[in-house]
């Protein structure tokens, strides 16, 4: 296995030197490759990390001013002079603070091997990929000036091509994850956990080790693909997904005669096939989330789609959305069967009651002297252990006599007792970052999301960029935040990279249009 990984890395190194854009696109298509793990000189790595590091350092050595230092063409004075010609990175200050705060969080955890490994995989390397995406796909300028010189904005077509080089590999990745999850959901095969493989409680896991990972991965991608679909040429979108495209006869400019080859039905028209593939990615990804039975992801996707429709619609659609949401809220509140169903699937559910206990334990831990520092990277389980309760009685909220039954019957207590484990994270986006990075990390993360959303709305107000793609990016972040209320949407190799891919794509709007 190690020899195969070594051979792959060698070939990938060659690819990164010859075609750096292709190498980065391969990273995006293979985000789940973090599951392939190995060690170099005793240091743990994943294949995803190896590809990011190789791509970044090849780009840095061969395509920035560093190569001019090596060749002795100029020194520090030239370097400082060239810096004046470059546009600052979007989120540049936030990225510096992000790395500093996360490194301090590793210090709080005593610079353990696990803490440093998490810092490398979840913070340092995703930022490296952000830099690669900005330089390779989202700008123009003279590469000899260093980390690209954005003195002139590229054309909209150049931006579109760059963004699509990000979206295509993500679509390939979504299709691979989605198709496998759907197959697992339909057949039960390739689910290596017997509990989730059984028909009555089957949940697809795709390449991952647990079902919610499918929703965490595909949820934001669904909204990105929706934005990409609507951003296509208007006439093509109006045609919908019509497979047959009839082209009228074209005249031969040389002989002024009709070209006999033209005027035929074509099922391989590129734009039509492109629309079909994007649409298929959306549908298959959604079905995969459904077969994974990730309620948080489904609610997140619904919220993201609602935001997308609200932003994309005219005044009538906006008011219609508001009326529909109010009507749904009133209907659920007033109609007992709907209200009971909604409560059973949310705050009355077993998963919510378990998570609520974890949130209470986390708050006790934080407010017992860790409000500022948090627990430190990968130190949550150790820090919360003194506050952990071994189990909880699952409450039946519809039974007014439930508490008396718990007190009176040992058999009833045993039936309703749920043992609790200490999870890696509190399963709440606020508590996750507070416990891992401390209060400063939580505030910084909130600021980055807020700036991202403000930048998206600003692009829409000013009419710059591809408005539907911007709406899709806004919707994708909404999915992350909403799903994150009950899960862990960042602290995982592929999800951390996905977050910074979103930030890079939104940043491209500012770079290219100075929004």
N, C-alpha and C positions, 0 to 999 in steps of 0.2 A: 504493500500500500504506500509506504513512504517513498519508494522508488518511483511509483507512478506520479505521486504528487510532485516530486523533484523534476521529473520530465515535463510535467505540465507547466511548472513555474518557468522552466527554461524556455519553452515555446512561448509562454505568455510574455516573458522578457523581450523576446525577439519581436513579438507583435507590438508591444508597447513602444519599442524603438522605431519600428517601421510605420505603424499606423496607430498613433496614440488615441485617436478618437474611437477606433474600433475596440481598443483595449478597455477603454472606459465603458463603452456600450456593453461589452461582455460582463463587466462588473454589475451593471444595472440588470442585465438579464439573469444573472446568477446570484442574486442577493441571498437566496436560501443556502448558498454554498458555505455559509458559516457553520453548517452542520458537519462539515468535513474538517476534522481537527488533527493537529500534529504538533511536534515540538522542534524547535531549532535551538541548539545549544542549551537545551533544557527549558527554553521559554515557550509557553503554549501559544500557538497561533491557530487561526482558522484560514481556510482557503480564501475566503472573502477578504480577510485582513491582508493576506499576502498579495493579492491582486491590487488592492488599494495602495499599499506601500510601494510595490514595484512600479505601478503607473505613475505615482506622484514623483518618486525620485528620478525616474527616467525623464519625465517631463522637466523637472527642476534642473537636472544636469545638462540636458541637451537642448532645451527650448527657452531658457531664461538667460539673464545676464550672467549667471554663474559660469556659463561656458566661456564668456569673455574674460572672466577672472582666470580661468584655467589657461586660456590661450595668451594671457598677459596683454590683452588689448587695452584695458583700462583698469583704474583702481577705484578706491572709495569715493574720490571726488566725482568721477564720472557717474558712479552709482547714485550718489546723492543728487546730482544734476538731473539724471534721468527720472528720479522719483517725482520731480516736479511736473513731469509730463503725464503722469498716470492718474487716472481717476481712483479715488479710494474705493476699497471693497464695500459693497452694501453689507450691512451688519458687521462691519469690520471691528468696531469697538466692542460690540456684543460678543463676537467670537473670541476676542482676547480675554474678556472678562469670563466667558464661558470656560475657557481652558484653565484660567487661574483659579476660579471658584471650585471647579471640579478637582483640580490638583490639591487644593487645600482640603477638600473633602476626603481625598485619599490620605492626606496627612492625619486628619482626625481619626481615620481607621488604622493609623500606625504604619502607613506605607506597606501594608501586607502585600504578598504576591497577588492575591485575588483583587485587592483594591487597585493596584497598578495595572493589572490586566484589564479590569473593567474600564479604567480611565483610558487606556490605550484603545480599546475596542469601541467604546460607546461615546467618547468625546474627541480624542485626538484624531483618529482615522476618519470618522465622518466629516470632520472639518477639512481634512486633506482632500476628500472627494468633492466637497463644496468648492474648494479652490480650483480643482481640475474642471468641474462643470462650468464655472464662470469663465475660465480662460479658454477652454476648448470649444464651448458651444454657445456662449452668450455675449460675445463681444467682437470687436475688430480692432486692429492696430498692428503695430510693428512688433513682432515677437522679440526682436533683438533689443527692444527697450526694456525687456524684462517681463514681469508679470503683467501682462498685456497693457498697452497704452490705449486707453479709451478716449482719444482726442476727438474722434468722429464716431457718431453713432452708426451702426450698420443699418442696412435697409430692412424694412419689415419682412421681406422675403428671406433675408439672411437669418433673421431671428427665428422665423418659422422653421427653416431647415434645421437650425441648431436645436430648437426645442423638440422637434420631431425625432432627432437623434437620441433624445432622452426618453421620449414617450414610446418609441417602437420597442426597445428592449424591455421596458417595464411591462408593455402589453404581452410580450412573449413570456415573461416570467409569470404574469397573472394567468395566462392561458395554461401554462404547465401546472401551476399550483391548483387552479380551478378544475381542470380536467381530471386530475388524480383524485381530488376531493369528491367530485361528483361520482366517479367510479366507485370509490370507497362507500359513499352514502347509498348507492344503489345495490351494491353486492355484499358489502361487509368485508371484502378481501383487502389485504395489505394494511389492515388496522391491527397493529401488533399489541394493542391493549384489549384483552378479552372483554372487559366491561363495556368499552365503547363499541366493540364489534358486534355485540348482540343486537338482534333486530329490534327489540323493544326499546332500547336506549342507545341506539347507534348514533355516533357522532363522528363525522369525517375529520381527519387530522392532516391529510395531504402528506407533505414531506416532514411535517413538524411532529413534535412529541405530544401535543395536546390540542384539543379542538379550537379553543379561543385564539390560538396563534393564526389560524386561517382567517378569522374575522379581522384580527389586528393588522394582518398583512394586506388583505384584499379590500377592506373597507375604504381607505383613502384612494386606492387605485380605481375603484368604481367611479368616484367623483372626478378624478383626473381624466378618465376615459370619456365620461359624459361631456366634460368641457371640451375635450379634443374632438369628439364627434360633432358637436354643434359649431365648432370653430372651422369646420370644413367649408368649402365653397358653397355659397348660398343656394345656387341652382341645384347642386348635387344633393344638398340636404333636403330641398323641396321634393326632389325625386324620391326621397326616402331611400329604401334599400332595394330599389328596382334592379334586378340582376341584369336584364337585357338592356343594352344601350344601343339605339339605332343611330348611326352616323350617316348623314346625307351624303350623296355622291360628291366627291371632291374633284375639281378640275386639275388636270395636269398642266402646270404652268408652262411647260416647254411645248407641248403639242396642242394645248387648249382643248383637250378631250377629257371625257369623264374617265376617272380612274376606276377600273373594273373591280379592283380589290376593295375599294371603299364601298360604303353603303351596305355593309354586312352586319348582321347581329353579332355582338361581341360580349361574351360573358366574362372576359378577362380584362375589361376596361379597368385601368389601374385605380382610378378614383372610386369606381363602384366596388371593386374588391377591397380597397382600403376601408371604405365605409362599412362593408360587411364584417371585416375583421375587427374593427373597433367595436361595432355593435355586438358581435359574438363575444368579445372579451368582457363587455359589461354584463351580458346575460349570464355567461358561464361563471363569472366571478361572483355574481349575486347568488346564483344557485349553489355555488360552493359554500358560501357563508351560511346559506339556509341549511345545507346538509351538515354543516358543522354545528348547527343549532346555537350559534353565538348570538344571544339576545342583545347584548350590548352593541355588537357590530351592526345588527339589523336596525336597532333604534338610531345608531349613529348615522347609518346610510340614509335612513328616512329623514333625519334632521338635516343632513347635508343636501339632499335632494330638495327639501323644502326651501332652504336658503338659496340654492341655485335657481329654482323656479321663481322665487321672489325677486331675485336680482335680474333675471333674464326677462321677466314678463313686463308688459305694459301696466298702466295704472289700473286697468280693470282686473288683470290677473293678480296684481299685488293685493288689491282690496278683496278679491275672491279668496286668496290664500288666507288673509286675516279672518275673513268670515268663516271659512272652512275650519280653521284651527279653533276658533271660538266655539263654533257649533259642535265640533268633536269634543272639546273640553266640557261643554254643558251637557252633551248627550251622555258622556261617560259618567259625569257626576250625578245626573238625574236618573239614568236607567240602571237599575240594580244589577241585572245580569252582566252588562258591559263593565260596570264599576268593579264587580267582583272578579271578573276575568282579568281586568287590568291590574288589580291589586295582587291577584294570585301570581301573575307573571312578573311582578316587580317587588314591592316591599314586603309582601307576604311570602315570597318564595324562599326556598331553602338556601340558595346561593346568596341572596341578599342578607338573610339573617346571619349567615356565616361571615360575610364581609363586614357587616356592621360591628360584630364583636372585634374583628381585627382593627377596624378604624378606632374603636374606643380604646383598645390597648395601645395603639400607636399614639393617640393623643396623650394618654397618661405618660408614656415614655418621653414624648417631646416636652411636655410641660413640667417634667421632673428634672429640670436642669439642662435640657438639650434644645431649647427653643431656638437659639442662635446657631449652634453648631450642627444640629441634627445628629444622626447616628454615625455618619461617615459612610463612604462607599462600601458596599457589600457587608456592612456591619449591622444591618437592621435586625436580622434574626437573633444575634447575640444581645443587642441592646434591648429588644422588646421581650426577651425571654422572662425576666423577672415579673413582668406584668401580664404574662400569658395565662389564660385559663384553659384547662384541659378539654373542656367541652361546654356545650350549651343545650338546653332543652328547646327543641324547635316548637315554636308557639303556633297554635291553631287559633288565628284571630277571629274565626267565625264561631268558635265555641266559647260562650261566656263563662262556662264552668271549667275551663281548661286548667286554670291555676289550682283549683281545689282538687282536680283529678291528679295533678302532679304531686301534690302534697299527700294525697291519700293512698295512691296505688304505686307500689314498687314496679309492678309489671308495666304500668302506663309510663312511668319515668324511664324505664329501660327502652321502651319502644320509641320514645321521643328524644332520647339522648343522642347527641351528635358530637363525636370526638372532634377536636380541632387541632390542626397542625399550624406551625409557624411558617408562613409563606416567605418567599424571598423578598417580597415587597408588599406594601399595605393594600394594593389594588385600588388606588384612588390617585388620580393624576396630581392632586395637590399634596397629599401625604407622601406620595412616592418621592417627589422632588424635595420636599421639606425634610424627610428623614435621610435621604441620600446626600443632598448638597447643602443642607441647612437653609436658614431663612433667606440668605443672600441668593442662593441658587434658585429657590422658589420664585423670588421676586424677579430675578433675571429671566427665568424661563417664561414667566407671565409677560414680561416686557417684550421678549422676542415674538411671542404669539400675537400680542397686541400690535406691535409694529408691523408684523406680517399682514394682519387683517386690515390695518389702516392703509398700508401701501396698496393692497388689493382694491379697497374702496376708492382710494385716490386715483388709481389707474382708470377705474370705471367712470368716475366723475369727470376726469380730464379727457376721457375718450382715447387713451393711448393703449397700445398693446392689443392683443386679441382678446376682446372682452369676454367671449365665452370661455376661453381657456383660463382667464383670470378668475371667472366665476367658479370654474371647476376646481381651481387651486384653493379658493376660499372655502368651498364646500368640503374639500378634502381635509382641511385643517379643522373644520367643524366636526367632521367624523372623528378625528383623533381626540378632540376635547370631550365630545359627548361620550364616546366609548371609554375614554380615560376616566370618567367618573366612577367606573366600576372595574377597571382593569389597569394594565400596565402597558401603555402605548409607546413607550420610549426605551425602556431598559432591556433591550434585546438587540443583538447585532444588526439584523436587517431593519428593524424599526428605527433605530437611531440613524442609520444611513438614509432611510426613507424620509425621515423628518428633515434632514439637511438637504436632500434632493428637492423637496418642496420649497424650502427657503431659497435655494439657488434658482429655481424656476421663477419664483416671484421676484427675486432680485434682478433677474434678466430684464424685467419690464423697466426697472429704474435705470439700469445701465444703458439700454438701447434707446430709451425715450427721455432720460433725465427727468422721470416723473417725480 
